[in-house]
Amino acid sequence: MAVKFSENELNYARKKFYGNLYVTDVPLSFFDKLINKLLIYFFLFKYSLVNLKRKILRNVQSVKKKYIVFKTNQKLKKFFN
């Protein structure tokens, strides 16, 4: 089925990313499941922080650009008056 294929591809990608820490054996023990979940949540948390940082920096830069444009326009008005 396509759904199972998708899960297999996802497991393969995670195995390549985490290496030997991520377990893909069929009979997973409780400890293996716990480690896999922790690795997945750590990955999601890390990228959430990166995205939050990018969002904050984007907002700060847009505010700086608006301030710079306003300041430049004021200088031009003084120059032409």
N, C-alpha and C positions, 0 to 999 in steps of 0.2 A: 504494500500500500504506500501511497505517497506520504502519508503522515508518518509512518514508521521510517521511511527513507529520510525524511526531514530530521527526525530525532537522531538517526544514525549520523548524519552529516554534522549536526550540532555537537554530538559527542566526540566525533573525530576532530572537529575544530578546537574544542575545549582541551582535548588530549594533546594536541599540538601546542597549544598556548601554555598550559600548565606543566606539561611534561609528565614525569613519573608520579607527581602528586595526585593527579586526577586518575581515578580508577574506572575502567570501563568493562571489567569482567562481568559476566552475566549474573552470577549469584553474589550480589553486593551485600556485605555485612552492614550492620548498623553504623559502625565506625567509618566505613568507606562512604556511606551515604552522607554522614555528617561532615566529613572532610570535603566531599564534592559540593555540598550546599554552602559551606563556609567559603570555599574558593569562589563560587559563583557570586555570592553576596559581596565578597571583597572586591571582585572585579566591577560589579555594578556600583558599589560605593565609590570606588576610585574614579570611575568615569563620570559619576554624578558630581563629584567635587570639581573635576576638570571643567565640566560644562557650566557649573555655577561660577567658577572663576572667569571663564570666557564671557559669560553674560554680564558679570559685574564690570569687567574691563571694557566691554563694548559700550555699556551705559556711561561709564566714566569718560571714555573717549568721545562719545557723542556730545556730552555736556561740554567738554573742553572745546570741541569744534564750534559749537554754538556760541560760546563765549569769545572765542578768537574771531569769529565772523563779525560779531557785534562790535568788538573792539576795533576791528579794521574799518568797519563802516563809519564809526565815529571819527577816526583819524582822517578819513577821506572827506567828510563833511567839513572839518576844520580847515583842511587844505584848500578846498574850493571856495570857502567863504571869505 
